[in-house]
Amino acid sequence: MKKMWKQMAMALIGIGTVLSVSACGGKENTTSNEPQTTANVAESEAKTEIKVALWDYTNAKYYKNLIEEFEKNNEDISVKVIEISADEYNDKIQIMLSGGDDVDVVFTKEVASLAGLIQKGQVLSLDDYIQKANIDESYYGGMLNELALDGKVYAMPFKKDCTILYYNKDLFDKAGVEYPKDGMTLTDYRELAAKMTSGEGAEKVYGAHLHTWPRSLQNFARKTDDFQIAEKPVANLADYYDIFLKMQNEDKSIMDYGTLKAGNIHYSGVFYNQQCAMVTMGTWFVNNLLEQKANGTIDFNWGICSLPDIDGSGNANGVIGVTPVSINTASKHPEEAWRFIEFATGAQGAAVIANSGIIPAYVDDNVKSIISGLDGIPENFSDYINADKFYLEQPLHPDAGELEQINSEEHSLIMCGEVSIEDGLQEMQKRIDEVLK
């Protein structure tokens, strides 16, 4: 049952062209020189063709496997893939839908982008479909509620990435320090990072690494629902900023934020080069590490555990990024589009993409078994693909884009020490309130 995780990394590569692909058997839509027989024409006319907008289809084998399996189980439907460059996807989807394009199924890269489509009335509410299909929400870890806006669900969650803690086992062994474990508080994390910090200058090894994204810090608060930019007071972040600024300025156990920004230093290089003992990142980073070890870029052993939090709650809750999938309001075949979405986001689709090394949003015992059997995966990995409750990194909110811009600007000022924690969070709240009023 064991499989390599190489397919998972391929999902991160952008495609530079926009093409239409027939997904029957995973083959590209090319002109055939074979003559059309009466039987061929009749079979073609009997099928309903739905168009599915995707990015990375050419290089992501799991999409091909998924569509091929769907067509096997739904012989009256054929799928035509509309592939768009990953870098251009959000913009082009908005242009297409605003222009009345009748693509049936729309995958969305970010929750903030989905919010924009909902506000413009470009995707359908799925509540009636979900009710008729008797969807069991428990398999999604609360994600259906997270994808609701104004009480309506406009997307089903397709795949997810959970934020976890990665650590360098060799560095811990060398220091004679116990490995990180589930249930650590942020105070435990700070103390552990201080223990693991050693050396000076170019030889320095930092105990931990905090990337420059606001969510790299705020996910620690998001995990316990202390923070949600549109609903919870940002003052709740004060203790979190206090801990990480002390780690940066007093303990010197994480790299300076300003240095990271100015040098455009990537978190992966810091961990690959063993310049830090711990880093928090999404579960997709597992495959990166497996790839790097396979090709000889890294030669150290590593492990994973749950993200620490203020309470030390362990793996009860999780923080995730999710890939939503919706039906275009202008779809000519909404019923068939729903059948595709139900398949892709349900038990059958989940098993297909799990076999390709992708973590589906839908998780049952079969998915856990498949993931655990993949080659090179840490033994405890399946512990982190499901939780009692998941919180989205970004809220599904009509003003999500503007709110995230405010968050980024004020976060940078606080981390650079240009404003105090109190003043920075007050200004952040003031600007957020102006958007929300």
C-alpha positions as CSV (number, residue, x, y, z in Angstrom):
1,M,0.0,0.0,0.0
2,K,3.0,2.2,0.5
3,K,3.4,5.1,-2.0
4,M,5.8,7.9,-2.5
5,W,4.6,11.4,-1.7
6,K,6.2,13.0,-4.7
7,Q,2.7,13.8,-6.2
8,M,1.9,16.1,-3.3
9,A,4.8,18.5,-4.1
10,M,3.8,18.6,-7.7
11,A,0.5,20.3,-6.6
12,L,2.6,23.4,-5.7
13,I,4.0,24.1,-9.2
14,G,2.3,26.9,-11.1
15,I,1.3,26.3,-14.7
16,G,1.9,29.2,-17.1
17,T,-0.8,28.6,-19.6
18,V,-4.5,28.5,-19.8
19,L,-5.8,25.3,-21.5
20,S,-8.9,23.2,-21.8
21,V,-8.4,19.5,-21.0
22,S,-10.7,16.6,-21.3
23,A,-10.3,14.6,-18.1
24,C,-11.6,11.3,-19.6
25,G,-8.8,9.0,-18.7
26,G,-6.7,12.0,-17.7
27,K,-5.8,12.8,-21.3
28,E,-5.4,16.3,-22.8
29,N,-8.2,17.5,-25.1
30,T,-6.6,17.1,-28.5
31,T,-8.2,16.8,-32.0
32,S,-8.6,13.2,-32.9
33,N,-8.0,11.9,-36.5
34,E,-10.3,8.9,-35.9
35,P,-13.6,9.1,-37.8
36,Q,-16.7,9.6,-35.7
37,T,-19.0,6.6,-35.9
38,T,-22.8,6.8,-35.3
39,A,-22.2,4.9,-32.0
40,N,-19.5,7.4,-30.9
41,V,-21.8,10.3,-31.6
42,A,-24.7,8.8,-29.8
43,E,-22.5,8.0,-26.7
44,S,-21.2,11.6,-26.7
45,E,-24.7,13.1,-27.0
46,A,-25.9,10.9,-24.1
47,K,-23.3,12.4,-21.8
48,T,-23.6,15.7,-20.0
49,E,-20.4,17.7,-20.1
50,I,-19.5,19.8,-17.1
51,K,-16.6,22.3,-17.1
52,V,-14.3,22.4,-14.0
53,A,-11.9,25.3,-13.4
54,L,-8.6,24.2,-11.8
55,W,-5.0,25.2,-11.4
56,D,-2.0,22.8,-11.6
57,Y,-4.0,20.1,-13.4
58,T,-1.2,19.1,-15.7
59,N,1.3,18.5,-12.9
60,A,-1.1,17.3,-10.2
61,K,-1.8,13.6,-10.8
62,Y,-4.4,13.4,-8.1
63,Y,-6.7,15.7,-10.1
64,K,-6.5,13.3,-13.0
65,N,-7.0,10.3,-10.8
66,L,-10.0,12.0,-9.2
67,I,-11.7,12.9,-12.4
68,E,-11.1,9.5,-14.0
69,E,-12.6,7.8,-11.0
70,F,-15.6,10.2,-11.0
71,E,-16.3,9.4,-14.7
72,K,-16.1,5.7,-14.0
73,N,-18.8,6.1,-11.3
74,N,-20.9,8.6,-13.3
75,E,-21.0,7.3,-16.9
76,D,-23.6,9.9,-17.9
77,I,-21.2,12.8,-17.2
78,S,-17.9,13.8,-18.8
79,V,-15.5,16.4,-17.3
80,K,-13.8,19.1,-19.3
81,V,-11.0,20.8,-17.3
82,I,-10.4,24.5,-17.7
83,E,-6.8,24.9,-16.5
84,I,-5.5,28.3,-15.4
85,S,-2.0,29.3,-14.2
86,A,-1.8,29.1,-10.4
87,D,-0.3,32.7,-10.2
88,E,-3.2,34.1,-12.3
89,Y,-6.0,31.9,-11.1
90,N,-7.8,34.2,-8.7
91,D,-7.8,37.1,-11.1
92,K,-8.8,35.1,-14.1
93,I,-11.6,33.3,-12.3
94,Q,-13.1,36.6,-11.2
95,I,-12.9,37.9,-14.8
96,M,-14.4,34.8,-16.2
97,L,-17.4,34.7,-13.8
98,S,-17.9,38.5,-14.1
99,G,-18.1,38.0,-17.8
100,G,-20.8,35.4,-17.5
101,D,-18.7,32.3,-18.3
102,D,-20.7,29.2,-17.7
103,V,-17.9,27.0,-16.2
104,D,-19.8,24.7,-13.8
105,V,-17.4,23.9,-11.0
106,V,-15.0,26.4,-9.4
107,F,-12.2,25.5,-7.1
108,T,-10.9,28.4,-5.1
109,K,-7.4,28.9,-3.9
110,E,-8.1,31.1,-0.9
111,V,-11.1,31.6,1.5
112,A,-10.7,35.4,1.0
113,S,-11.2,34.9,-2.8
114,L,-14.3,32.8,-2.2
115,A,-15.7,35.6,-0.1
116,G,-15.4,37.9,-3.1
117,L,-17.2,35.5,-5.4
118,I,-20.0,35.1,-2.8
119,Q,-20.4,38.9,-2.5
120,K,-20.8,39.2,-6.2
121,G,-23.4,36.5,-6.4
122,Q,-21.1,34.3,-8.6
123,V,-21.5,31.0,-6.7
124,L,-24.6,29.2,-5.5
125,S,-25.6,28.3,-2.0
126,L,-25.2,24.6,-1.5
127,D,-27.5,24.2,1.5
128,D,-30.3,22.5,-0.3
129,Y,-27.8,20.1,-2.0
130,I,-26.1,19.3,1.3
131,Q,-29.5,18.7,3.0
132,K,-30.8,16.4,0.2
133,A,-27.5,14.4,0.2
134,N,-27.6,14.1,4.0
135,I,-24.0,15.1,4.3
136,D,-22.4,14.0,7.6
137,E,-20.6,17.2,8.7
138,S,-18.6,15.3,11.4
139,Y,-16.2,14.0,8.8
140,Y,-15.1,17.6,8.0
141,G,-14.1,18.7,11.5
142,G,-16.4,21.7,11.5
143,M,-15.2,23.1,8.2
144,L,-18.7,23.4,6.7
145,N,-19.6,26.0,9.3
146,E,-16.4,27.8,8.6
147,L,-17.3,28.0,4.9
148,A,-20.7,29.6,5.7
149,L,-21.4,33.3,5.1
150,D,-24.6,34.9,6.4
151,G,-25.9,31.5,7.4
152,K,-25.4,29.9,4.0
153,V,-22.8,27.4,2.8
154,Y,-21.3,28.3,-0.6
155,A,-18.5,25.7,-0.9
156,M,-17.5,22.2,0.1
157,P,-14.0,21.7,1.5
158,F,-11.9,19.7,-0.8
159,K,-8.4,19.4,0.8
160,K,-6.8,20.9,3.8
161,D,-3.4,21.7,5.3
162,C,-3.0,21.7,9.1
163,T,-0.5,23.8,10.9
164,I,1.8,21.7,13.1
165,L,5.3,21.9,14.7
166,Y,8.3,20.4,13.0
167,Y,11.6,19.8,14.8
168,N,15.1,18.6,14.0
169,K,15.7,15.4,16.0
170,D,19.4,15.4,15.4
171,L,19.8,18.9,17.0
172,F,17.7,17.8,20.0
173,D,19.7,14.6,20.4
174,K,23.0,16.6,20.2
175,A,21.8,19.0,22.9
176,G,20.5,16.2,25.1
177,V,17.0,17.9,25.2
178,E,13.7,16.0,25.1
179,Y,11.8,16.3,21.8
180,P,8.8,18.6,21.6
181,K,5.5,16.9,22.3
182,D,1.8,17.4,22.1
183,G,0.2,19.6,24.7
184,M,2.9,22.2,25.1
185,T,2.0,25.6,26.3
186,L,3.5,28.7,24.7
187,T,5.6,29.1,27.9
188,D,6.9,25.6,27.4
189,Y,7.6,26.4,23.8
190,R,9.5,29.6,24.7
191,E,11.6,27.7,27.3
192,L,12.4,24.9,24.9
193,A,13.4,27.3,22.1
194,A,15.8,29.1,24.6
195,K,17.4,25.7,25.5
196,M,17.9,24.9,21.9
197,T,19.5,28.2,20.9
198,S,23.3,28.1,20.7
199,G,26.3,29.6,18.9
200,E,26.9,33.1,17.5
201,G,27.0,34.8,14.1
202,A,26.9,32.5,11.0
203,E,27.2,29.4,13.3
204,K,24.2,30.3,15.4
205,V,21.4,27.8,15.7
206,Y,18.0,29.3,16.7
207,G,15.7,27.3,19.0
208,A,12.7,28.2,16.8
209,H,11.7,30.0,13.7
210,L,8.8,32.4,13.3
211,H,8.1,33.3,9.6
212,T,7.0,36.8,8.6
213,W,3.4,36.0,7.8
214,P,1.0,37.4,10.4
215,R,-0.6,34.0,10.6
216,S,2.7,32.4,11.7
217,L,2.2,34.1,15.0
218,Q,-1.6,34.5,15.1
219,N,-2.3,30.8,14.4
220,F,-1.2,30.1,17.9
221,A,-4.2,32.2,19.0
222,R,-6.4,31.0,16.3
223,K,-6.0,27.4,17.5
224,T,-7.9,28.2,20.7
225,D,-10.3,30.6,19.0
226,D,-8.7,33.5,20.8
227,F,-8.4,35.4,17.5
228,Q,-10.6,35.8,14.5
229,I,-9.9,39.1,12.8
230,A,-13.5,40.0,12.0
231,E,-15.1,38.8,15.3
232,K,-12.7,38.7,18.2
233,P,-11.0,41.7,19.8
234,V,-7.4,41.9,18.5
235,A,-6.4,42.9,22.0
236,N,-6.6,39.1,22.6
237,L,-3.3,38.8,20.7
238,A,-1.4,40.9,23.2
239,D,0.0,37.9,25.2
240,Y,1.1,36.2,22.0
241,Y,3.0,39.2,20.7
242,D,4.5,39.6,24.1
243,I,5.9,36.0,24.1
244,F,7.3,36.2,20.6
245,L,8.8,39.6,21.0
246,K,10.5,38.4,24.1
247,M,11.8,35.3,22.2
248,Q,13.1,37.7,19.5
249,N,14.5,40.5,21.7
250,E,15.4,39.0,25.0
251,D,16.0,35.2,24.5
252,K,17.3,35.7,20.9
253,S,15.8,32.3,20.2
254,I,14.1,33.3,16.9
255,M,15.5,35.4,14.1
256,D,14.8,39.1,14.0
257,Y,11.7,39.9,12.0
258,G,13.3,42.9,10.3
259,T,16.2,40.8,9.2
260,L,13.9,38.2,7.8
261,K,11.9,40.8,5.8
262,A,14.9,42.7,4.5
263,G,16.7,39.6,3.5
264,N,13.6,37.9,2.1
265,I,14.7,34.8,4.1
266,H,12.6,31.7,3.4
267,Y,11.6,29.5,6.3
268,S,12.4,26.3,4.4
269,G,16.1,27.2,3.9
270,V,16.5,28.0,7.6
271,F,15.2,24.6,8.6
272,Y,16.9,22.7,5.8
273,N,20.3,24.3,6.7
274,Q,19.7,23.4,10.4
275,Q,19.8,27.0,11.5
276,C,16.8,26.4,13.7
277,A,15.6,23.5,15.8
278,M,11.8,24.0,15.4
279,V,9.4,25.6,12.9
280,T,5.6,25.8,12.5
281,M,4.2,25.2,9.1
282,G,1.4,23.4,7.2
283,T,1.2,19.7,6.7
284,W,2.2,20.1,3.1
285,F,5.8,20.8,4.4
286,V,6.0,17.1,5.2
287,N,6.3,16.2,1.6
288,N,8.9,19.0,1.0
289,L,11.1,17.4,3.7
290,L,10.6,13.9,2.3
291,E,11.6,15.2,-1.1
292,Q,14.7,17.0,0.2
293,K,15.9,14.0,2.1
294,A,15.3,11.7,-0.9
295,N,17.4,14.0,-3.2
296,G,20.2,14.4,-0.6
297,T,19.6,18.1,0.2
298,I,19.0,17.3,3.9
299,D,20.5,14.5,5.9
300,F,19.0,15.0,9.4
301,N,16.1,13.2,11.1
302,W,12.9,15.2,11.9
303,G,9.6,14.8,13.7
304,I,6.3,16.5,14.2
305,C,3.9,17.3,17.0
306,S,0.8,19.5,17.6
307,L,1.0,23.3,17.5
308,P,1.6,24.7,21.0
309,D,-1.0,27.1,22.4
310,I,-1.7,29.3,25.4
311,D,-3.5,26.5,27.3
312,G,-1.5,23.5,26.2
313,S,-4.6,21.8,24.7
314,G,-2.7,19.4,22.5
315,N,-4.5,18.2,19.4
316,A,-8.1,18.9,20.4
317,N,-8.3,21.8,17.9
318,G,-6.4,22.5,14.7
319,V,-5.7,25.4,12.4
320,I,-6.1,24.8,8.7
321,G,-5.9,26.3,5.3
322,V,-8.6,24.8,3.0
323,T,-9.4,24.5,-0.7
324,P,-13.1,25.2,-1.3
325,V,-15.1,24.1,-4.3
326,S,-18.3,25.7,-5.5
327,I,-20.9,25.8,-8.3
328,N,-20.9,28.8,-10.6
329,T,-24.2,30.7,-10.5
330,A,-24.2,30.7,-14.4
331,S,-23.7,26.9,-14.6
332,K,-25.9,25.2,-17.2
333,H,-25.6,21.9,-15.3
334,P,-25.8,22.6,-11.5
335,E,-27.2,19.2,-10.7
336,E,-24.3,17.4,-12.4
337,A,-21.9,20.0,-11.0
338,W,-23.1,19.0,-7.5
339,R,-22.6,15.3,-8.2
340,F,-19.0,16.0,-9.1
341,I,-18.5,18.1,-5.9
342,E,-20.2,15.5,-3.7
343,F,-17.9,12.8,-5.1
344,A,-14.7,14.9,-4.9
345,T,-15.3,16.1,-1.4
346,G,-16.8,12.8,0.0
347,A,-15.5,9.4,1.0
348,Q,-14.7,8.2,-2.5
349,G,-12.8,11.3,-3.6
350,A,-11.0,11.6,-0.3
351,A,-9.6,8.0,-0.7
352,V,-8.5,8.8,-4.3
353,I,-6.5,11.9,-3.3
354,A,-5.2,10.4,-0.1
355,N,-3.6,7.7,-2.2
356,S,-1.7,10.4,-4.0
357,G,-0.4,11.9,-0.8
358,I,-2.9,14.8,-0.5
359,I,-4.7,15.4,2.7
360,P,-8.5,15.6,2.0
361,A,-10.9,17.7,4.0
362,Y,-13.0,14.6,4.5
363,V,-11.3,12.2,6.9
364,D,-12.6,8.8,8.0
365,D,-10.8,5.7,9.2
366,N,-10.1,4.6,5.6
367,V,-8.3,7.9,4.8
368,K,-6.3,7.7,8.0
369,S,-5.2,4.2,7.1
370,I,-4.2,5.3,3.6
371,I,-2.2,8.3,4.9
372,S,-0.5,6.2,7.5
373,G,0.6,3.7,4.9
374,L,2.4,6.2,2.7
375,D,6.1,5.8,2.4
376,G,8.3,7.9,4.7
377,I,5.4,9.5,6.7
378,P,6.0,10.0,10.5
379,E,4.2,7.4,12.5
380,N,2.1,10.0,14.3
381,F,1.2,12.0,11.2
382,S,-2.4,10.7,11.1
383,D,-3.0,12.2,14.5
384,Y,-2.9,15.7,13.0
385,I,-5.1,15.3,9.9
386,N,-8.3,15.2,12.0
387,A,-9.3,17.0,15.2
388,D,-12.4,17.6,17.2
389,K,-12.6,21.2,15.8
390,F,-10.7,23.0,13.0
391,Y,-10.5,26.7,12.6
392,L,-9.7,28.3,9.3
393,E,-6.6,30.5,9.1
394,Q,-8.6,33.2,7.2
395,P,-12.2,33.9,8.0
396,L,-14.8,33.7,5.2
397,H,-15.8,37.4,5.4
398,P,-16.9,39.8,2.7
399,D,-14.1,42.2,3.6
400,A,-11.5,39.5,4.1
401,G,-9.0,40.9,1.6
402,E,-9.0,44.4,3.1
403,L,-8.8,43.0,6.7
404,E,-5.8,40.9,5.8
405,Q,-4.0,43.9,4.4
406,I,-4.6,45.9,7.6
407,N,-3.4,42.9,9.6
408,S,-0.2,42.5,7.6
409,E,0.7,46.2,7.9
410,E,0.1,46.5,11.7
411,H,1.7,43.2,12.4
412,S,4.9,44.3,10.7
413,L,5.0,47.6,12.7
414,I,4.6,45.7,16.0
415,M,7.3,43.0,15.1
416,C,9.8,45.7,14.0
417,G,9.3,47.6,17.3
418,E,8.1,50.7,15.5
419,V,5.0,50.7,17.8
420,S,4.3,49.1,21.1
421,I,2.1,46.0,21.3
422,E,-0.7,48.0,22.9
423,D,-0.6,50.9,20.4
424,G,-0.2,48.6,17.4
425,L,-3.2,46.5,18.4
426,Q,-5.3,49.5,19.1
427,E,-4.6,50.9,15.7
428,M,-5.3,47.6,14.1
429,Q,-8.7,47.4,15.9
430,K,-9.5,51.0,14.9
431,R,-8.8,50.3,11.2
432,I,-10.8,47.0,11.3
433,D,-13.8,48.7,12.9
434,E,-13.8,51.3,10.2
435,V,-14.0,48.6,7.5
436,L,-16.7,46.6,9.4
437,K,-19.0,49.5,10.3
